[in-house]
Amino acid sequence: MIVALDIGTSKVVCLVGEQTPQGTIEIVGVGSHPSRGLKRGVVVNIESTVNSIQRAVEEAELMAGCKIHGVTVGIAGSHISGYNSHGIVAVRDREVSDYDLERVIDAARAVAIPADQKILHILPQEYLIDNQEGIKEPLGMSCVRLEARAHLVTGATNAIQNLEKCVRRCGLEVDAVVLEQLASSYAVLTDDEKDLGVCIVDIGGGTTDIAVFTAGAIRHTAVIPIAGDQVTSDIAMALRTPTLHAEQIKVKYACALAQLAHADEMIKVPSVGDRPARNLSRQALAEVVEPRYEELFSLVQAELRRSGFEDLVAAGIVLTGGTSKMEGAVELAEEIFHMPVRLAKPQGVRGLEEQLSNPIYATGIGLLHYARQDQEPVGPITERNDFVEVAPAEADRDNLLVRFKNWLQGNY
């Protein structure tokens, strides 16, 4: 069993997946609860967040019929930063070993980051062997010098600790903390898109998360603190209606492109206090929503230009996340970006397809894919008639001896 916990600004989703012998994930439990204690992806009220997590986890446990102990958690927020880094090492025995790969990644992570930041991910982009570029798997290759280009993702230490504290207060262990747009990419992007060049835009409730892929590797990450909550706030202010009703109106009737909404289509708008409800045309609602989406896509475009990858995303833009579902969002994005845009639903899981084939669950399902890839067996596996035995002791001891020998040769 693998468990994903997507703690978002608007909702907490807990997904329980079972790995099948065919290598796919079957969803056996889903729990969802409105999120009360986060603002723009960051915990602002621990008690409310703990309560939301507990409700979502209990619902997933009930459906899956199991007790959850460890979870893979998604993280977002404007405190997240991404850097491209470069590391170089000399290869000891003229052949690249696992030890050399560890050393070159350690060299790539040796960059100056602020004291209040913590490294979340070191994502290798490509390796260079004696100036030969574009190598994905250098293990066993002959060379004198090994270089690595990697993307480092950092987050505020306090924000990460507060998120982990909320999860642990629910009696759960944190198996991994994963950048949300990285997780979403596992669920919605194809290998062809990553090779051609693509930008994933995950529009949630509190933040819009961006990740750029080219040549099969992640090149740029960014977080924009404008998302669905700002749209709801705009509707509440412009229509003078309570926030709860504004959210319902947004989900049911809003359109991101005014020309797609019909002026003769009327909706009822509840008023504040005991004033009577008013009638409003759907086009008037769209005229409130469109400027905010236009601003959001313009900020994404500015971030893409700043990264230097705007001309390299041949596969275009992939929208996902709950706020991307709005009618007209794809059409408006195509007008602004002048490149292909598609709305992506999560893929690669079985069970509850009708419920989970929804951009809202992209991050949760992506976290399951990430957790499955992260779970690698320790040591060689010896199959017997009725059980699988993991025999790590001898292999680990030999590996330690080799590494200690290499260290001695390099230092004395």
C-alpha positions, 0 to 999 in steps of 0.5 A, a space after each residue: 500500500 502507498 498513501 498520498 496526502 495532498 494538503 492544499 489551500 482549499 482541500 485535503 485529499 488522501 489517496 490509498 493505492 495498491 501496487 498490482 503485479 502488472 506495475 500499475 496502481 489501483 486506488 482502493 481508498 479516497 478521502 477528501 475534506 475542505 482545508 481550513 488552516 492553510 493560506 497560499 499553500 502555507 500552514 497558518 493554523 495548525 489545529 484546523 489543518 490537523 483536523 482537516 487531515 484527520 477527516 480526510 485520512 479517516 475517510 480514506 481508511 474507511 474506504 480502503 479498510 486499512 490503517 494508514 501509518 506513513 504518507 507521501 506529502 505534497 508541498 507548495 507555496 511562494 517560499 519554494 525556489 528552484 536553481 539550476 546547478 552544476 557539479 564536476 568530479 574526477 572519476 577514480 577508476 576510469 569507469 563511472 561507479 555508483 560512488 562517482 554518481 553520488 559524489 557528482 550529485 553532492 558536488 552539484 548540491 554544494 551551492 549557497 542557499 539561504 540559511 532558512 531554506 532546506 533542499 527538498 529535491 536534487 533532480 538530475 537533468 543530464 550528465 557530461 562525460 569528458 565534455 560529451 553532453 546529453 548522457 542520461 545513464 553514465 553508470 559503467 561508462 569510461 571517462 576521466 571527468 564526470 559532470 552533472 547538471 541538476 535542478 535543486 528545489 528548496 523550501 523554507 525550513 519552518 514551512 516544511 516543519 510546520 507541514 510535517 508537524 501537522 501530519 505527525 500530530 495525526 499519528 502519521 509518519 512522513 515518508 517524503 515531502 514532494 514539490 506539488 508540480 513535480 508530483 502532478 507531472 507524473 500524473 498528467 505529462 507524457 514522455 513525448 511532451 517532456 522530450 519536446 518541451 512542455 510547461 505544466 501549470 497547476 492552478 490550485 486554490 491558493 497557488 499556481 505551480 509551474 514546472 518546465 520540462 525540456 529534453 526529458 528533464 525538469 529545467 525550471 520551477 516557480 510558484 505564483 501566489 494567485 489562484 482560485 481563491 482570488 477568483 472567489 474573492 473577486 466574485 464575492 466583492 463584485 457581486 456583494 455576496 458571501 464567500 461561500 456562495 461566491 465559491 458555489 457560483 464560481 464552480 457552477 456558472 463562471 466562465 473565464 472568457 466573456 464571449 463564451 457566456 450568453 447574455 440572456 442566461 441568468 443566475 441567482 445571486 444571494 445577497 449579504 444579510 437578509 436582503 433578497 437574492 438578485 438576478 445577474 447575467 452569466 456574461 456579467 459574471 464572466 466579465 468579473 472572472 476574465 481579468 483575473 485569469 488574464 492576469 494569472 496567465 500573463 504572470 505565467 507567461 512572464 515567468 516563462 520568459 524570465 526562465 529563458 525556456 519560452 521558445 523551447 516548449 514545443 509541446 505547449 502548455 498543460 493546465 491542471 488543478 481544480 481552478 483550471 477546469 473552468 469553461 473558457 480557461 483553455 481558450 483564454 490561455 491559447 489567446 495569451 500564450 499563442 501556443 497549444 494548450 490542453 486541460 490534463 486529467 490524471 492518468 496511470 491508475 485503476 479503480 474509481 476512474 470516473 471519480 478520479 479522472 478530474 484535474 483536482 486529483 492530479 497532485 494526489 495521483 502524481 504523489 502515488 506515482 512518485 512514491 511507487 518509483 521511490 520504493 526501491 528494494 534494498 539489496 538483491 531479491 532472492 525468490 523462493 517458492 512461497 515468499 520473497 526474501 530480501 538479502 541485503 547484508 552481504 551486498 551492503 557490507 561489500 558495498 561499504 568496503 568498496 566505498 571505504 577503500 575508494 575514500 582512503 585512495 582519494 584522501 591518502 
